[in-house]
Amino acid sequence: MKNTGKAVIYLKLECEDHKLIFAIRNPVTEKVEIENDTIKSKRGDHHGIGLLNVKAVVDKYGGDMVLSCDENEFKAVVIL
């Protein structure tokens, strides 16, 4: 995906085999480092902190969360 300067966040929500799948893709200007299911921030202590809340809910309900990032796109997938 080519970075055109316009940030577009893609969301996908579906139910499959009695599981809720929530996926998000977000363009980035540079690759984001991910460590222990959190973003290793270069911008300060509060960048990506919302993922900690998401992870807490995922853990509470026995779900899974997978984060990934390349030079163009950050992806998060949650399965509950």
N, C-alpha and C positions, 0 to 999 in steps of 0.2 A: 504494500500500500504506500503510495507516494504521499509525502507530507506536503499539503497545499497551503498550510498556514491556518486552515480552518479545523478546529477541533470538533470531531464528531464522535460521540460515545455510542457504541452499539450495545443494545441489551437484547437478550433472548431469554424467555421464560417459558418452560414447557413441563408437562407432566408425562413421564414415561415409566412404565412398569411400577406404578404407584410411588414414584419418586419425583420430587420437585427438582428441576435442574434450572439453575440461574447462571447465565454466562454474560460476561461483560468484556468488551474490547475497547481500549482507549488508546488513541495515537500518542506517541511520545517523541520528543525531539532527540533523546538519547536513551540508550539501554539503562533500565533501572535494575539495580542489584536486589535480589530477593534472598533472604536468609531466615530460616525457621518460620516460614509462612508470613513474613512481614517484609516491608520494603526497607532496605538499608538506605536511609535518606541522606542526601547531600544538601538538602534545602533547610534542614533544621529538624528539631525533635518532633514536630507535629505533622510532617508530611507522611501520608499513608496510615495515620492513626485509626481511621475508620475501619480499616481491615482488622484491627485488633477486636473491635466490637463484633464484626462479622464472624471472626474465628471463634469468639466466645459463644455465639449463638449456634454455630455449626457444631462445636464440641458438646454443648448442652443437649442438642437433639440427635447426637450420634451420626452426624453427617461427615462429608468430606469436602475439603477445599483445596484447589490446586491453583497456584499462581505461576505465571511465566511471563517473560518479557524478552523481546529481541530489540534491535535498533529502531524499529518502527512502531511496535505495538505492545501494550501491556494487556494481559489476559487473566481473568479470574473466572473460575468455574466452581460453583457450589452445588453440591448434591445433598438433599435432605430427604 
